[in-house]
Amino acid sequence: MASEGLRALIARANNDKQFLRELLADPEGAVKAGGFELSAEEMEAVRSQYQGQLTDEQLENRVSKAWFRVGP
C-alpha cells in the first residue's frame, strides 16, 4: 500500500505540469523540494518511473497509470 507521501506526489504530478518536468529532470530533487516523505522503496519506484527522456504526453500517461496502480 502506498504511503500518504506517495499519494500526494502522484496527485501533484497529475495536476502540475511543471512538477512533472522537475520529476523528469531530477526525481530526487523534486521529491525533496516538494517535501514529500517517501520510503527508500517508494523513492526507487519514483526514480524508475520518471527516468529517461519522455515527452509531456508520455510522462502524463505514465503518471496516470501510476495513479491507478496506487489508488486513492
Secondary structure, DSSP 8 states (H G I E B T S, - for coil): ---HHHHHHHHHHHH-HHHHHHHHH-HHHHHHHHT----HHHHHHHHHHH-S---HHHHHHHHHHHHHHH--
